[in-house]
Amino acid sequence: MKHIRASLLPAAALAAAAAAVLAAGAARAQDNTAAEIAKYRQMLAEGNPAELWEAAGEELWKKPAGPRNVSLEQCDLGKGPGVVKGAYAELPRFFPDTGKVMDLEQRLAYCRVTLQGLTRDEAMRNPFSAPGKSSDIERLVAYITSESRGLPMNVQLKHPEEKRVYALGQKMFFYRGGAYDFACATCHAVDGQRIRLQDLPNLLTQKGAQAAYTTWPAYRVSQGEVRTMQHRLYDCLRQQRFPEPAYGSDVITALSLFLARNANGGAYDGPSMKR
């Protein structure tokens, strides 16, 4: 028996060495694939169609509309009426006039109601475009977010409501449910995960959160539209088989605040381009 065990040692060692070589090769292949995907995205970004959405959004921002026939130029996004530059880099945030934490899309709807005289349903209608059906909201969001490009994310937790909503977003991140018993954390709480050719950043780390959050909204090549953060989170929950979240819901704002805060310090680089 001792002789048999000794004779197996070289084979076991060879198997271990082969496994190590294969693992190293797989890691190199994965790194090479990621590098090539990054190059591809960089090439596409040089002609990002999102610029068309930004221009259309600026026009909508300045155009009188609604029953009151006024523009959105006096909308307060947190830095004072009409100040767009740098506003998105500090959202979501607490707004004293509503007594709640709001993300960009919630705040935009609020301004369309209070300034332009739209009903809430009118202000939040058609948030996500479809073939032959464009969305003013996506265009407005593209413009507003573009005005924070290059600025560092600076989301604060000074107000008690901001702290409460952040904690709710953190709870939502780890909450498991749906037909697959998934949570956001299932895909985005460890390093090195990937689905097909798509890297899954660890959103609990500053680096991972910065890489992900600062590049949304984004022009989706596969859809031919600019998709907002609300749409990104809606689509994630849909893929997890969660119940469909209502557009502009507080739970989506909470999840956005959790992710945005984790991305603090990262330079905002949206609207970007994605597959």
Disulfide bonds with the S-S distance in Angstrom:
Cys75-Cys111 2.04
